[in-house]
Amino acid sequence: MESSIIGTRRVTRPVRQNIDTKEIGTRKEAAQYIADMSLELRNLAKANRFISLQGLLEVAYYEAFSATTNIEIPAGEIEHLKELSRASQG
């Protein structure tokens, strides 16, 4: 643990570990790692009522998570959805 003074408070934080980017591998694996870490940090922010920080970390989580679930729209589906939209508007 590392200790430092921020403002008038002493803050103790874990010693930063270097992440070997070769271990992460693909973009999808990196996105999964980022999603996992940002979710942990989001939960910590929520537990300590850092509302703005919680929101930012949620955005980071959803961005990373969406990169891990690469969902492709089937061919022709977009046109089908547009047709349904036009039909519902009368």
Contacts in CASP RR format, 6 or more apart in sequence:
PFRMAT RR
TARGET T0000
AUTHOR 0000-0000-0000
METHOD contacts of the structure
MODEL  1
MESSIIGTRRVTRPVRQNIDTKEIGTRKEAAQYIADMSLELRNLAKANRF
ISLQGLLEVAYYEAFSATTNIEIPAGEIEHLKELSRASQG
1 12 0 8 1.000
1 13 0 8 1.000
1 14 0 8 1.000
1 15 0 8 1.000
2 12 0 8 1.000
2 13 0 8 1.000
2 14 0 8 1.000
2 15 0 8 1.000
2 16 0 8 1.000
3 10 0 8 1.000
3 11 0 8 1.000
3 12 0 8 1.000
3 13 0 8 1.000
4 10 0 8 1.000
4 11 0 8 1.000
4 13 0 8 1.000
5 11 0 8 1.000
21 30 0 8 1.000
24 30 0 8 1.000
24 33 0 8 1.000
27 67 0 8 1.000
28 67 0 8 1.000
28 68 0 8 1.000
28 70 0 8 1.000
31 64 0 8 1.000
31 65 0 8 1.000
31 67 0 8 1.000
31 68 0 8 1.000
32 64 0 8 1.000
32 68 0 8 1.000
34 60 0 8 1.000
34 64 0 8 1.000
35 61 0 8 1.000
35 64 0 8 1.000
35 65 0 8 1.000
35 68 0 8 1.000
38 57 0 8 1.000
38 60 0 8 1.000
38 61 0 8 1.000
38 64 0 8 1.000
39 57 0 8 1.000
39 61 0 8 1.000
41 57 0 8 1.000
42 54 0 8 1.000
42 55 0 8 1.000
42 57 0 8 1.000
42 58 0 8 1.000
42 60 0 8 1.000
42 61 0 8 1.000
45 53 0 8 1.000
45 54 0 8 1.000
45 55 0 8 1.000
45 57 0 8 1.000
46 54 0 8 1.000
END
